[in-house]
Amino acid sequence: MSDSVEVQLKGILDEISKEVRDGVNDAARSVGREAARQLRATSPKREGDYAGGWGIKTERGAGGSIRVIVRNSKMPGLTHLLEKGHLTRNKYGVWGRTPAHVHIAPVEEWANEEFTKRAEEILK
């Protein structure tokens, strides 16, 4: 009799954890897509290739969880240079610094807060 209750309880807990995991995974995808959309809108636009390159990459983790990575697939090396600024040179040496175009940090902060809020709602 106790084995039957134990098996039923395990089944119920597995179902709850699956629902929570699926909900958190959906929230991660949704927040990632919205973050990429915001980055496309707020990125510096000189020729359009950089701003249009934002998207998400989803990786499977252990236990069915996922990891969502927001990345620029067209010009990945440019993200740090634009976000932080960089030195510029001419043929005589270093002569100046480009201004930083902070566009990733605000979206990252929003995404972290939004994902935390959505995950807490799912757990309630």
N, C-alpha and C positions, 0 to 999 in steps of 0.2 A: 504494500500500500504506500509506504513512504517513497519507494522508488518511482511510483507513478506520479506522485505529487512533485517530486524532484524533477522528473522529466518534463512535466507540464510547466513548472516554474522556469526551467531552463529555456523551454520553447518560447514562453512569453517574454523573457528577458532578451533573448536573441532577436525576437521580432521588434521589440522596442528599440534596441540598439541599432538595428538595421534602418528603422524609420528615422532615428536621430541622425545616423551617418548619411543617409540619403538626403535629408533636409539640409544638413551642414554642407554637403557637397554641392547641392543646388544653389545654396546661398553663396558659396565660394565662386562658382561659375558666374552667377549673376553679378556679383560685385566686381569680378574681374572684367567682365564685358563692359560694365558701366565705367570702370576706371580707364579702360582702353579708349572708350568713346570720349571721355573727358580729356584724355591726353591728345587725341587727334584734334580736338577743338582748341586746346590751349598751347600746343607746341608751336615753336617759331616756324613760320612758313616763308621760306625763301624761294624754293622751287617746288615744294609740296611732297617730295619723296619722303622726307623725314617724318612729317606729320602724318602722312598716310600709312606709315609702316607699323603703327601700334596694333597689337593684337594679343591674344592669350594663347598660352601653351598649357595643356593639362597633362599631368603625370600621375599615374596610379601609384599609390603607396600601399603599405601593408594593411591588411584588414579591410580593404575596400575603400579606404579614404583616398582623397585626391589632393594634389597640390596644383594650384593655379598660378602660373607665372605670367605677369604682364610684361611684354617685351616689345622692342622695336626690331622687327625682323629684317627691314630693309637697310637700316644704318645703325647697327647696334653700338659701334664704337663712338658714335657722335653724342650719345646720351650724356655721358660724363662731361665731355668738353662743353656742351651747351649748358648743362645744369650748374657747373662749377666755374666756368670761364677757363681761359688758358693763355699761356704766353704766345706772342706772335713774334716772328723774326723777319728781318730783311737780310740782304746780303752782308750787312755790316754787323749783325748780331741781334741780340734780344733788344727790342725797342718798345714793347708795350704789352698790354694785357687786354684780352677781350672781356667785355662785361658778361657776367653770369645771367643766364635766362632761366630763372628758377620756375620750372613748370612741372617737374616730377614730384617734388617733396609735398606740395599741397594735396595732390591727388593720392599719394601714398598715405598721407595722414587720414584723409577722408575714407579711403578704402579700409584701413585698419579699424577705424571707429565703426564704420557701417557693418563690416563683417562681424565684429564683436557684438554689436547690437542685434543683428539678425540671428546669430548663434544663440544668444541668450533668450531670444523670443522662442526659438525652436525648443530649447531645453525646458521652458516653462510648461 
